Amino acid sequence: MKDIEIKGMVSAHAIIAITILLATLAPTLFVGNYSVYGTHLVWLYSCCSAVAAVNIALYALLGVSPTPKRHTLSYKVTKLFRSFMYFGFSCLIFHGIVVLYGAPLIESALETFSFAVLLSTFTTLRCICMLGPNVQAWIRVFSKNGAMSIWDTSLQITTLCSVIGAWFGAFPIPLDWDRPWQVWPVSCTLGATFGFVMGLLVAPSWIYWYRKHLTYKSK
């Protein structure tokens, strides 16, 4: 494992983390009375859009994205369509799971779906960027000893941290504190975002610390 690969990961993860900070601050220039709590959906979609754009650009430039098997226009269009389709399915699946865990079914449906979009951006979109629209590759990465590169390992860590962060974010909602950040789904989206950022910070450090013990199968 080359240290230059880890340095590249550190740079990429730092850029994504800074993007989240900028996406949080940027709406203040365009939206009156903007706040993460008061205009939560504005912050959420600003964050989703920025993270999605930077992820797609970064992993394409770093060569992490899988090389196209064919260069025909029809193949590229099909791959793009599958990517959008997988992302959409991911949003619906996360929405369903969140509802099953107690989120409002009808009331606040837009907020619930928006939360699902945020989770999909932190998890599924990164799978698409790193592995392509290939469900078999996704299953391989998240199976035991399925990682084939440090990028696969980072994907495991950031995905796990995002989901755990969202889960922990739900704990304060039932408490009778009457705080603005307890309104659904503010604490969950903040928890998922905090977990994602922590995953970005932890992944390179963990990989560097245990690099001598990490062995990857050849692709």
C-alpha positions in Angstrom: 0.0 0.0 0.0 1.5 3.3 -1.1 1.4 6.3 1.2 0.6 8.4 -1.9 -2.8 6.7 -2.1 -3.6 7.5 1.5 -2.5 11.1 0.9 -4.8 11.3 -2.1 -7.6 10.0 0.1 -6.9 12.6 2.8 -7.0 15.4 0.2 -10.3 14.1 -1.3 -12.0 13.6 2.1 -10.8 17.1 3.2 -12.3 18.7 0.1 -15.6 16.9 0.7 -15.7 17.9 4.4 -15.0 21.6 3.4 -17.7 21.4 0.8 -20.2 20.5 3.5 -19.1 23.5 5.5 -19.4 25.8 2.5 -22.8 24.4 1.5 -24.0 25.1 5.1 -22.8 28.8 4.9 -23.6 29.6 1.2 -27.4 29.9 1.5 -27.0 32.8 3.9 -26.1 34.9 0.8 -29.3 34.1 -1.0 -32.0 33.1 1.6 -33.4 35.6 4.1 -33.6 34.4 7.7 -31.6 31.3 6.8 -30.8 28.8 9.5 -30.1 25.1 9.6 -33.2 24.7 11.8 -35.6 27.3 10.5 -35.0 26.6 6.8 -33.8 23.0 7.1 -34.7 21.8 3.7 -32.7 24.6 2.1 -29.7 23.5 4.0 -30.4 19.8 3.3 -30.6 20.2 -0.5 -27.7 22.6 -0.6 -25.6 20.0 1.2 -26.8 17.2 -1.0 -26.2 19.0 -4.2 -22.7 20.2 -3.2 -21.6 16.8 -1.9 -23.0 15.0 -5.0 -21.2 17.3 -7.4 -17.9 17.2 -5.6 -18.0 13.4 -5.2 -18.6 12.9 -8.9 -15.9 15.3 -9.9 -13.3 14.1 -7.4 -13.5 10.3 -8.0 -13.6 10.8 -11.7 -10.4 12.9 -11.6 -8.7 10.5 -9.1 -9.4 7.6 -11.4 -11.3 5.8 -8.6 -14.3 5.4 -10.8 -14.4 2.1 -12.9 -13.0 2.4 -16.4 -15.8 2.2 -19.0 -15.8 -1.2 -20.8 -17.0 0.5 -24.0 -16.9 4.1 -25.1 -20.0 4.1 -27.3 -22.6 6.7 -26.6 -25.4 4.1 -26.0 -23.3 2.4 -23.3 -22.6 5.7 -21.6 -26.2 6.7 -21.7 -27.3 3.3 -20.3 -24.8 3.6 -17.5 -25.9 7.1 -16.6 -29.6 6.0 -16.7 -28.8 3.0 -14.4 -26.9 5.3 -12.0 -30.0 7.6 -11.7 -32.3 4.6 -11.4 -30.2 3.1 -8.6 -30.0 6.4 -6.8 -33.7 6.8 -7.0 -34.4 3.3 -5.8 -32.0 4.0 -2.9 -34.0 7.0 -1.9 -37.2 5.0 -1.9 -35.7 2.2 0.1 -34.3 4.5 2.7 -37.6 6.3 2.9 -39.4 3.0 3.5 -36.9 1.9 6.1 -37.2 5.3 8.0 -41.0 5.0 7.9 -40.8 1.5 9.3 -38.7 2.8 12.1 -41.4 5.3 13.1 -41.1 8.3 10.8 -44.5 9.9 9.8 -46.1 8.1 6.9 -48.2 11.0 5.5 -47.3 14.0 7.6 -43.9 15.4 6.9 -43.5 13.1 3.9 -41.4 15.6 2.0 -39.1 16.0 5.0 -38.8 12.2 5.3 -38.0 11.7 1.6 -35.5 14.6 1.8 -33.7 12.8 4.7 -33.7 9.7 2.5 -32.0 11.7 -0.3 -29.4 12.9 2.1 -28.6 9.3 3.3 -28.5 8.2 -0.3 -26.0 11.0 -1.2 -23.7 9.9 1.7 -23.9 6.2 0.9 -25.4 5.1 -2.5 -24.0 8.0 -4.5 -20.5 7.2 -3.3 -21.0 3.5 -4.3 -21.9 4.7 -7.8 -19.0 7.0 -8.0 -16.4 4.4 -6.8 -17.9 1.1 -8.1 -20.3 2.2 -10.8 -24.0 1.0 -11.0 -23.0 -2.5 -10.2 -24.9 -4.1 -7.3 -22.7 -7.2 -7.3 -19.6 -5.0 -6.7 -21.6 -3.2 -3.9 -22.4 -6.5 -2.2 -18.8 -7.6 -2.6 -17.4 -4.5 -0.9 -19.8 -4.8 2.1 -19.3 -8.5 2.6 -16.6 -9.9 4.9 -13.1 -9.3 3.6 -14.6 -7.9 0.4 -12.6 -4.7 0.1 -10.1 -4.7 -2.7 -8.5 -1.3 -2.2 -8.3 1.4 0.4 -11.1 3.2 -1.4 -13.4 0.2 -0.7 -12.4 0.3 3.0 -13.1 4.1 3.1 -16.5 3.4 1.5 -17.3 0.9 4.2 -16.3 3.3 7.0 -18.1 6.4 5.7 -21.3 4.4 4.9 -21.4 2.8 8.4 -20.7 6.1 10.1 -23.5 7.9 8.2 -26.1 5.3 9.0 -25.0 5.1 12.7 -25.0 8.9 12.9 -28.6 9.0 11.6 -29.6 6.4 14.0 -28.2 8.2 17.0 -29.7 11.4 15.7 -33.2 9.9 16.3 -32.7 9.5 20.0 -33.4 13.1 21.1 -36.7 13.4 19.1 -39.0 11.7 21.6 -37.6 13.7 24.5 -39.8 16.5 25.8 -37.3 19.2 25.5 -39.1 21.3 23.0 -36.0 22.3 21.1 -36.0 23.5 17.4 -33.5 20.8 16.4 -35.8 18.1 17.7 -38.3 18.7 14.9 -38.3 15.8 12.4 -35.9 15.2 10.7 -33.4 17.8 11.8 -31.5 15.8 14.4 -31.4 12.8 12.1 -30.0 14.7 9.2 -27.5 16.5 11.4 -26.5 13.1 13.0 -26.1 11.6 9.5 -24.0 14.5 8.4 -21.8 14.5 11.5 -21.4 10.7 11.1 -20.4 11.1 7.5 -17.8 13.8 8.3 -16.4 11.7 11.1 -16.2 8.8 8.6 -14.2 11.0 6.2 -11.8 11.9 9.0 -11.5 8.5 10.5 -11.1 6.4 7.4 -7.7 7.7 6.3 -6.4 7.6 9.8 -7.6 4.0 10.4 -6.2 2.8 7.1 -2.9 4.5 7.8 -2.7 3.0 11.3 -3.5 -0.5 10.2 -2.0 -0.4 6.7 0.5 -3.1 7.6 -2.3 -5.5 8.4 -4.5 -4.7 5.4 -4.2 -7.1 2.5 -6.3 -6.7 -0.6 -7.1 -9.3 -3.2 -6.3 -8.4 -6.7 -9.2 -7.3 -8.8 
